[in-house]
């Protein structure tokens, strides 16, 4: 792992570039211009100059969590391409790892495990950049990135200053943070506290425990956990593969709905009316209620794997009903039509409203 954060080249600017080349959905119209910022100074400078000129700015990372309209973006897209890491001792058991926002997330996770560090192994295979992980409070297989965050360095677009926010200042919750849905800050680097023993964190997710042939709560080497997670994700089309159109998606399009405790009996009764009283509805505790699996609801609302949307150009993944996929010649409007069909179908049958996980740019449900 690198000893310090490093700089590369000057920013590259292009005009009239289609944004479908920068998103995992392979959808999105043109931008007025695209600036590729490879250093922190260039990133801050590009955003500051646009703000001073009153230009609209879209910050673009790995493009794995964006749905961009067919009309594109009338403004400047700043693509974050910074890189570098800094590793320092933290305490007897852990090290502190600061990572540039433009680093590829899964490559960073792999390097940390190869270096004998653990903590992030259950978050393997997630597409996107490091800088996006605190914005979404990315999570998978029972763990969230917020459990390993120390702090985040940001450029505050309102004050024009670079500042550091501790983890308790980030407003982290299920798949969200104080940053999500706002343009107030640019993430510059993220600092994690990782364990130095190479032993994976306790396995929390039943499916992962079965794959590893262990009981929930047991610990196994981080590298073994990573291998199992990648195997599971590939089986669901959740590891990017240019040849597999099931991965031409934003990953999970809908978040798992959280039902308030007071509303749960009514929701469960409505579900029972549809699927039968003998069916056990999977549910999990959440900070503000009970979490229901969106994929389970989608399937029982009549939308199976491979369900085809408008003109056959979009479909639910043949591997996982939470992924809405571009089958090769789709438009963003096609994708949104399928999303509305699924959302409205679940609401009509069960009275539960699903909400999109990706950011919608220039479009809405």
C-alpha positions as CSV (number, residue, x, y, z in Angstrom):
1,X,0.0,0.0,0.0
2,X,1.3,3.5,-0.8
3,X,3.0,5.5,1.9
4,X,1.3,8.8,1.0
5,X,-1.3,10.4,-1.1
6,X,0.1,11.2,-4.5
7,X,-0.7,13.6,-7.4
8,X,-0.8,12.8,-11.1
9,X,-1.6,15.0,-14.1
10,X,-3.5,18.1,-14.9
11,X,-7.2,18.0,-15.5
12,X,-8.6,16.9,-18.9
13,X,-11.5,18.9,-20.3
14,X,-13.9,17.7,-23.1
15,X,-17.1,19.2,-24.5
16,X,-20.3,17.5,-25.5
17,X,-19.4,14.1,-24.1
18,X,-22.2,11.6,-23.7
19,X,-22.5,10.4,-20.1
20,X,-23.5,6.9,-20.9
21,X,-19.8,6.1,-21.3
22,X,-19.4,7.0,-17.6
23,X,-22.2,5.0,-16.0
24,X,-22.6,1.4,-15.2
25,X,-26.1,1.5,-16.7
26,X,-24.6,2.8,-20.0
27,X,-27.4,5.4,-20.0
28,X,-27.3,9.2,-20.0
29,X,-27.3,12.0,-22.5
30,X,-24.5,14.6,-23.2
31,X,-23.0,17.1,-20.7
32,X,-22.0,20.6,-21.7
33,X,-18.4,19.6,-20.7
34,X,-16.6,17.0,-18.7
35,X,-13.5,17.8,-16.6
36,X,-11.4,14.9,-15.3
37,X,-9.6,15.9,-12.1
38,X,-6.7,13.7,-11.2
39,X,-5.3,15.7,-8.2
40,X,-7.0,17.1,-5.2
41,X,-6.0,20.7,-6.1
42,X,-7.4,20.3,-9.6
43,X,-10.7,18.8,-8.2
44,X,-11.2,21.7,-5.7
45,X,-10.2,24.3,-8.3
46,X,-12.5,22.9,-11.0
47,X,-15.5,23.0,-8.6
48,X,-14.6,26.4,-7.2
49,X,-14.3,28.0,-10.6
50,X,-17.7,26.5,-11.7
51,X,-19.3,27.8,-8.5
52,X,-17.9,31.2,-9.0
53,X,-19.2,31.3,-12.6
54,X,-22.6,30.1,-11.5
55,X,-22.3,26.9,-13.5
56,X,-24.2,23.8,-12.6
57,X,-21.9,21.0,-11.5
58,X,-22.3,17.2,-11.4
59,X,-19.7,15.3,-9.5
60,X,-19.1,11.9,-11.1
61,X,-17.2,9.0,-9.6
62,X,-17.6,5.4,-10.8
63,X,-21.1,6.1,-12.2
64,X,-22.5,3.0,-10.4
65,X,-25.2,4.9,-8.4
66,X,-26.5,7.4,-11.0
67,X,-29.5,7.4,-13.3
68,X,-28.9,10.3,-15.8
69,X,-31.7,11.5,-18.1
70,X,-31.7,11.1,-21.8
71,X,-31.3,14.8,-22.1
72,X,-28.0,14.6,-20.2
73,X,-26.7,17.4,-18.0
74,X,-26.7,21.1,-18.8
75,X,-23.6,22.0,-17.0
76,X,-20.1,20.8,-16.1
77,X,-19.4,17.2,-15.0
78,X,-16.4,16.9,-12.8
79,X,-15.1,13.4,-12.9
80,X,-13.2,12.5,-9.7
81,X,-10.0,10.6,-10.6
82,X,-7.7,11.3,-7.7
83,X,-5.7,8.5,-6.1
84,X,-3.4,7.5,-3.3
85,X,-3.4,6.1,0.3
86,X,-1.7,6.8,3.6
87,X,-1.3,4.1,6.3
88,X,-0.4,4.9,9.9
89,X,-0.6,3.0,13.2
90,X,-3.7,3.7,15.2
91,X,-3.7,1.5,18.3
92,X,-2.7,-2.0,19.4
93,X,-5.1,-3.7,17.1
94,X,-5.8,-1.3,14.2
95,X,-4.3,1.0,11.6
96,X,-5.6,4.2,10.1
97,X,-5.9,4.2,6.3
98,X,-6.6,7.5,4.5
99,X,-7.7,7.0,0.9
100,X,-8.3,9.5,-1.9
101,X,-11.9,9.8,-3.1
102,X,-11.1,8.8,-6.6
103,X,-9.7,5.3,-5.8
104,X,-11.7,2.4,-7.0
105,X,-13.5,0.9,-4.0
106,X,-13.1,-2.8,-4.6
107,X,-9.5,-2.4,-5.6
108,X,-8.9,-0.7,-2.3
109,X,-10.7,-3.4,-0.4
110,X,-8.6,-6.1,-2.2
111,X,-5.3,-4.3,-1.5
112,X,-6.2,-3.8,2.2
113,X,-6.9,-7.6,2.6
114,X,-3.7,-8.5,0.7
115,X,-1.8,-6.2,3.2
116,X,-3.2,-8.3,6.1
117,X,-5.9,-5.8,7.1
118,X,-9.6,-6.6,7.8
119,X,-12.9,-4.9,8.3
120,X,-14.1,-4.2,4.8
121,X,-14.2,-7.8,3.5
122,X,-18.0,-8.1,3.5
123,X,-18.1,-5.0,1.3
124,X,-16.1,-6.6,-1.5
125,X,-17.3,-6.3,-5.1
126,X,-19.3,-3.1,-4.6
127,X,-18.8,-0.9,-7.7
128,X,-17.8,2.8,-7.4
129,X,-15.2,5.0,-5.8
130,X,-14.1,5.4,-2.2
131,X,-15.5,8.9,-2.0
132,X,-19.0,7.7,-2.6
133,X,-19.0,5.2,0.2
134,X,-19.8,7.6,3.1
135,X,-22.3,9.4,1.0
136,X,-24.4,6.3,0.7
137,X,-23.1,4.7,3.9
138,X,-22.5,1.7,1.7
139,X,-23.4,-1.7,3.2
140,X,-23.6,-5.3,2.4
141,X,-23.9,-8.7,4.1
142,X,-24.6,-7.2,7.5
143,X,-21.9,-4.5,7.6
144,X,-21.9,-0.8,6.7
145,X,-18.9,1.3,5.8
146,X,-19.8,3.7,8.7
147,X,-18.7,1.1,11.2
148,X,-15.1,1.6,10.1
149,X,-15.0,5.3,9.2
150,X,-12.9,7.7,11.3
151,X,-13.3,10.9,9.3
152,X,-13.9,12.4,5.9
153,X,-12.1,15.4,4.4
154,X,-14.3,17.6,2.3
155,X,-14.3,20.8,0.2
156,X,-17.2,22.8,1.6
157,X,-18.7,24.6,-1.4
158,X,-20.5,27.2,0.7
159,X,-17.5,28.3,2.8
160,X,-14.9,27.6,0.1
161,X,-12.8,25.7,2.7
162,X,-11.3,22.3,3.1
163,X,-12.4,20.7,6.4
164,X,-12.5,17.4,8.2
165,X,-15.6,15.9,9.6
166,X,-15.5,13.1,12.2
167,X,-17.7,10.1,11.8
168,X,-20.3,11.3,14.3
169,X,-20.7,14.5,12.2
170,X,-21.7,12.6,9.0
171,X,-25.3,11.9,9.9
172,X,-25.0,8.2,8.8
173,X,-28.1,6.1,8.6
174,X,-29.3,3.2,6.4
175,X,-28.0,4.0,2.9
176,X,-27.7,7.7,3.6
177,X,-25.7,10.5,5.2
178,X,-25.8,14.3,5.5
179,X,-24.2,14.4,2.0
180,X,-26.8,12.4,0.1
181,X,-29.1,14.5,-2.1
182,X,-27.1,17.7,-1.6
183,X,-24.3,19.4,-3.5
184,X,-22.8,21.2,-0.5
185,X,-19.6,19.2,-0.3
186,X,-17.0,17.4,-2.4
187,X,-15.4,14.4,-0.7
188,X,-11.7,14.6,-1.0
189,X,-10.5,11.6,1.1
190,X,-11.9,9.1,3.5
191,X,-10.1,7.6,6.6
192,X,-10.9,4.1,7.9
193,X,-9.8,2.2,11.0
194,X,-9.0,-1.3,9.9
195,X,-7.8,-4.3,11.9
196,X,-4.3,-5.5,11.5
197,X,-4.8,-9.2,12.2
198,X,-6.3,-10.3,8.9
199,X,-9.1,-12.0,10.7
200,X,-12.5,-11.2,9.2
201,X,-15.2,-9.5,11.3
202,X,-18.0,-11.7,12.8
203,X,-20.2,-13.1,10.0
204,X,-23.6,-11.4,10.5
205,X,-25.5,-12.5,7.4
206,X,-27.1,-15.9,7.3
207,X,-26.6,-16.5,3.5
208,X,-22.9,-15.6,3.9
209,X,-22.5,-17.9,6.9
210,X,-24.0,-20.8,5.0
211,X,-21.7,-20.2,2.1
212,X,-18.7,-20.2,4.5
213,X,-20.1,-23.2,6.4
214,X,-19.9,-21.4,9.7
215,X,-22.4,-20.2,12.2
216,X,-23.4,-16.5,12.4
217,X,-21.1,-14.6,14.6
218,X,-18.0,-16.7,13.8
219,X,-14.9,-15.2,12.4
220,X,-12.8,-16.6,9.5
221,X,-9.9,-15.0,7.5
222,X,-10.8,-11.8,5.7
223,X,-9.6,-13.2,2.4
224,X,-11.9,-16.2,2.7
225,X,-14.8,-13.9,3.5
226,X,-14.0,-11.8,0.4
227,X,-13.9,-14.8,-1.8
228,X,-17.4,-15.9,-0.6
229,X,-18.9,-12.5,-0.9
230,X,-17.6,-12.1,-4.5
231,X,-19.0,-15.6,-5.3
232,X,-22.4,-14.6,-4.0
233,X,-22.4,-11.3,-5.7
234,X,-21.5,-12.7,-9.1
235,X,-24.3,-15.2,-8.8
236,X,-26.7,-12.2,-8.4
237,X,-25.1,-10.2,-11.2
238,X,-23.7,-7.7,-8.7
239,X,-20.1,-7.7,-9.9
240,X,-19.4,-5.6,-13.0
241,X,-18.8,-7.6,-16.2
242,X,-19.0,-5.9,-19.6
243,X,-20.1,-9.2,-21.2
244,X,-23.0,-9.7,-18.7
245,X,-25.9,-7.4,-19.3
246,X,-27.3,-8.4,-15.9
247,X,-24.6,-6.2,-14.5
248,X,-25.6,-3.2,-16.7
249,X,-27.4,-1.7,-13.7
250,X,-26.9,0.5,-10.6
251,X,-26.9,-2.6,-8.5
252,X,-29.9,-2.6,-6.1
253,X,-32.3,-0.1,-7.5
254,X,-34.6,0.1,-4.5
255,X,-33.7,0.3,-0.8
256,X,-35.2,-2.2,1.6
257,X,-38.2,-0.4,3.1
258,X,-38.3,0.3,6.8
259,X,-41.7,0.0,8.4
260,X,-42.5,1.8,11.6
261,X,-43.4,-0.6,14.5
262,X,-46.9,0.9,14.7
263,X,-47.6,0.2,11.0
264,X,-46.1,-3.3,10.9
265,X,-49.2,-5.3,11.9
266,X,-51.3,-3.7,9.1
267,X,-48.5,-4.2,6.5
268,X,-48.1,-7.9,7.5
269,X,-51.8,-8.5,7.4
270,X,-52.0,-7.0,3.9
271,X,-49.1,-9.2,2.8
272,X,-50.8,-12.3,4.3
273,X,-53.9,-11.5,2.3
274,X,-51.8,-11.8,-0.9
275,X,-49.3,-14.5,-0.2
276,X,-51.1,-16.5,2.5
277,X,-51.1,-16.6,6.2
278,X,-48.7,-19.5,6.5
279,X,-45.9,-17.7,4.7
280,X,-43.2,-16.3,6.9
281,X,-42.3,-12.7,6.0
282,X,-38.6,-12.1,6.4
283,X,-37.8,-9.0,8.5
284,X,-34.9,-7.5,10.2
285,X,-34.5,-5.0,13.0
286,X,-33.8,-1.4,12.0
287,X,-33.1,1.8,13.9
288,X,-36.5,3.3,13.2
289,X,-38.6,0.2,12.8
290,X,-38.5,-3.1,10.9
291,X,-36.8,-3.7,7.6
292,X,-38.5,-5.8,4.9
293,X,-36.5,-7.2,1.9
294,X,-37.4,-5.2,-1.2
295,X,-36.5,-8.2,-3.4
296,X,-38.9,-10.5,-1.6
297,X,-41.8,-7.9,-1.9
298,X,-41.0,-7.4,-5.6
299,X,-41.1,-11.1,-6.4
300,X,-44.3,-11.7,-4.5
301,X,-45.9,-8.7,-6.2
302,X,-45.6,-10.6,-9.5
303,X,-42.2,-9.3,-10.8
304,X,-39.9,-12.3,-11.2
305,X,-36.3,-12.4,-12.3
306,X,-36.0,-11.4,-16.0
307,X,-39.3,-9.5,-16.0
308,X,-39.2,-7.5,-19.2
309,X,-39.9,-3.7,-19.4
310,X,-40.8,-1.5,-22.4
311,X,-40.0,-3.0,-25.7
312,X,-37.7,-5.6,-24.2
313,X,-35.0,-2.9,-23.9
314,X,-34.9,-3.1,-20.1
315,X,-35.6,-5.9,-17.6
316,X,-35.1,-7.0,-14.1
317,X,-31.9,-9.0,-13.9
318,X,-32.2,-12.7,-14.6
319,X,-30.2,-13.2,-11.4
320,X,-31.6,-10.7,-8.9
321,X,-34.9,-8.8,-8.9
322,X,-33.5,-5.7,-7.2
323,X,-31.4,-4.9,-10.3
324,X,-33.0,-3.0,-13.2
325,X,-30.9,-3.6,-16.3
326,X,-30.2,-2.1,-19.7
327,X,-30.4,-4.9,-22.2
328,X,-28.3,-3.0,-24.7
329,X,-30.4,-0.4,-26.5
330,X,-32.4,1.1,-23.7
331,X,-33.1,4.7,-22.9
332,X,-33.3,6.2,-19.4
333,X,-37.0,6.7,-20.0
334,X,-37.3,3.0,-20.6
335,X,-35.6,2.2,-17.3
336,X,-37.8,4.7,-15.3
337,X,-40.9,3.2,-16.8
338,X,-39.9,-0.2,-15.5
339,X,-39.0,1.3,-12.1
340,X,-42.5,2.9,-11.9
341,X,-44.1,-0.4,-12.8
342,X,-42.4,-2.3,-10.1
343,X,-42.8,0.5,-7.5
344,X,-46.5,0.9,-8.2
345,X,-47.1,-2.9,-8.3
346,X,-45.6,-3.4,-4.8
347,X,-47.5,-0.4,-3.4
348,X,-50.8,-1.6,-4.9
349,X,-50.4,-5.2,-3.5
350,X,-48.8,-4.5,-0.2
351,X,-49.2,-0.9,0.6
352,X,-45.4,-0.5,0.9
353,X,-43.7,2.3,-1.1
354,X,-40.2,1.5,-2.5
355,X,-37.7,4.3,-2.8
356,X,-34.8,4.4,-5.3
357,X,-31.3,4.0,-4.1
358,X,-29.4,5.7,-7.0
359,X,-29.3,9.4,-7.5
360,X,-31.7,10.6,-10.3
361,X,-30.1,13.3,-12.4
362,X,-32.5,15.4,-14.5
363,X,-35.3,12.8,-14.1
364,X,-37.6,11.4,-11.5
365,X,-40.0,8.6,-10.6
